[in-house]
Amino acid sequence: MDALLHANRYPLRSKTPWIVRHGTTKHIMTGHVTVTDNDAIRVIAMRRPDKKNAITRDMYRAMSAAIDGAQTDPVIRCIVITGNTDVFTAGNDLDDFLKDGTSGDGDGVSPAPDAVKFLYSLAQNTKPLVAAVEGIAIGIGTTLLFHCDYVLASNSATFSTPFIHLGLVPEGASSLLAPPSIGYQRAFAMLVMGRTFNANEAREAGFVNTVVAPGDAATEAEKIAREICALPAEAVALSRKLLKTPPEELTRRIDLESRLFGERLRSEEAVAAFRAFFARKKR
């Protein structure tokens, strides 16, 4: 029932009238997100360097639309998600996130609906997804990687999920995807203890495929995407479907995590943790 309610609240396919292709390359910037189609590859890039690519509601909407639009575009065979040459993302823009999470009916079920919709887009995505990570990947910047099919990271990359330090719980279906991907003990260290992994540790753990030189992640990711695009499309799609956790299972876990996350946002622990966090920022 939760999944059905969320499916109605967060439609799984967004209309994207801004997608217009001219020749084989198309480049569009919407807010702090650029979407570039290079032949069969759609590159989604976060571009908010002054805020370390901290993700706002508008950025979530733009990325969801780009992912959803690719589902019905027969030309697009692979999606690449990346950031800047020195930073992937600092995670949620907390000021924006808290405004989003505390708006609406306050039922505590679905904090930050645009973030949840983005997670639904990842869960329902049917096209191979390649990530190129430079610098920090914090919070959802790390958990979204468990939805990716191939992850490249520069040796400057670091991965952290500091949910526990804010009195919160994991999100992005990471509580479901991380344990089988990297092992329960590593998942506990990452998601519960808030341990930071460097690029080589992430590769050893198994959620990064390839470590490259700083500044090379996006270029190398497009090479991987082209390699995937050269494979038989139907065979890739079916093989990927066999390998992936079913979307229905992912959305159920996203629902559960979102409900608990919303409850935790209102807890005494989280309120105190956020108060301390914003006090440190003002110093």
PETAKA-V524310 format. One record per residue. RES is the residue in three letters. OMEGA is omega in whole degrees, 0 to 359 (999 if undefined). Layout:
{{RES & OMEGA} {RES & OMEGA}}
This chain:
{{MET & 178} {ASP & 182} {ALA & 180} {LEU & 178} {LEU & 181} {HIS & 178} {ALA & 177} {ASN & 182} {ARG & 181} {TYR & 182} {PRO & 187} {LEU & 180} {ARG & 179} {SER & 171} {LYS & 183} {THR & 182} {PRO & 182} {TRP & 179} {ILE & 178} {VAL & 183} {ARG & 175} {HIS & 183} {GLY & 183} {THR & 181} {THR & 178} {LYS & 183} {HIS & 181} {ILE & 173} {MET & 177} {THR & 185} {GLY & 181} {HIS & 178} {VAL & 173} {THR & 177} {VAL & 182} {THR & 175} {ASP & 174} {ASN & 185} {ASP & 185} {ALA & 185} {ILE & 173} {ARG & 179} {VAL & 177} {ILE & 185} {ALA & 174} {MET & 186} {ARG & 176} {ARG & 190} {PRO & 181} {ASP & 178} {LYS & 180} {LYS & 179} {ASN & 173} {ALA & 192} {ILE & 178} {THR & 177} {ARG & 180} {ASP & 178} {MET & 176} {TYR & 180} {ARG & 181} {ALA & 181} {MET & 176} {SER & 181} {ALA & 180} {ALA & 178} {ILE & 182} {ASP & 180} {GLY & 180} {ALA & 185} {GLN & 183} {THR & 178} {ASP & 184} {PRO & 180} {VAL & 184} {ILE & 182} {ARG & 184} {CYS & 179} {ILE & 174} {VAL & 175} {ILE & 185} {THR & 177} {GLY & 175} {ASN & 181} {THR & 180} {ASP & 179} {VAL & 174} {PHE & 173} {THR & 174} {ALA & 180} {GLY & 182} {ASN & 165} {ASP & 191} {LEU & 177} {ASP & 180} {ASP & 182} {PHE & 182} {LEU & 175} {LYS & 180} {ASP & 185} {GLY & 181} {THR & 177} {SER & 177} {GLY & 188} {ASP & 176} {GLY & 182} {ASP & 178} {GLY & 185} {VAL & 189} {SER & 177} {PRO & 174} {ALA & 185} {PRO & 179} {ASP & 175} {ALA & 179} {VAL & 178} {LYS & 177} {PHE & 178} {LEU & 175} {TYR & 179} {SER & 177} {LEU & 183} {ALA & 184} {GLN & 183} {ASN & 180} {THR & 181} {LYS & 177} {PRO & 185} {LEU & 181} {VAL & 179} {ALA & 176} {ALA & 188} {VAL & 172} {GLU & 176} {GLY & 188} {ILE & 170} {ALA & 187} {ILE & 175} {GLY & 180} {ILE & 174} {GLY & 174} {THR & 186} {THR & 178} {LEU & 182} {LEU & 178} {PHE & 175} {HIS & 184} {CYS & 180} {ASP & 180} {TYR & 183} {VAL & 172} {LEU & 179} {ALA & 173} {SER & 182} {ASN & 171} {SER & 186} {ALA & 172} {THR & 186} {PHE & 181} {SER & 179} {THR & 187} {PRO & 182} {PHE & 186} {ILE & 182} {HIS & 175} {LEU & 179} {GLY & 186} {LEU & 179} {VAL & 179} {PRO & 178} {GLU & 177} {GLY & 186} {ALA & 181} {SER & 178} {SER & 176} {LEU & 188} {LEU & 186} {ALA & 184} {PRO & 178} {PRO & 181} {SER & 186} {ILE & 182} {GLY & 185} {TYR & 185} {GLN & 177} {ARG & 178} {ALA & 178} {PHE & 180} {ALA & 181} {MET & 191} {LEU & 182} {VAL & 181} {MET & 179} {GLY & 180} {ARG & 177} {THR & 177} {PHE & 171} {ASN & 186} {ALA & 181} {ASN & 176} {GLU & 178} {ALA & 177} {ARG & 178} {GLU & 179} {ALA & 175} {GLY & 179} {PHE & 167} {VAL & 179} {ASN & 190} {THR & 175} {VAL & 183} {VAL & 179} {ALA & 178} {PRO & 180} {GLY & 185} {ASP & 189} {ALA & 183} {ALA & 180} {THR & 180} {GLU & 178} {ALA & 178} {GLU & 175} {LYS & 177} {ILE & 179} {ALA & 179} {ARG & 176} {GLU & 178} {ILE & 181} {CYS & 181} {ALA & 180} {LEU & 179} {PRO & 191} {ALA & 183} {GLU & 179} {ALA & 177} {VAL & 183} {ALA & 181} {LEU & 179} {SER & 179} {ARG & 180} {LYS & 178} {LEU & 184} {LEU & 190} {LYS & 170} {THR & 182} {PRO & 182} {PRO & 181} {GLU & 178} {GLU & 178} {LEU & 182} {THR & 175} {ARG & 180} {ARG & 175} {ILE & 177} {ASP & 182} {LEU & 179} {GLU & 181} {SER & 179} {ARG & 180} {LEU & 178} {PHE & 179} {GLY & 177} {GLU & 181} {ARG & 178} {LEU & 182} {ARG & 182} {SER & 178} {GLU & 180} {GLU & 183} {ALA & 179} {VAL & 179} {ALA & 181} {ALA & 179} {PHE & 178} {ARG & 179} {ALA & 180} {PHE & 182} {PHE & 176} {ALA & 178} {ARG & 180} {LYS & 183} {LYS & 183} {ARG & 999}}
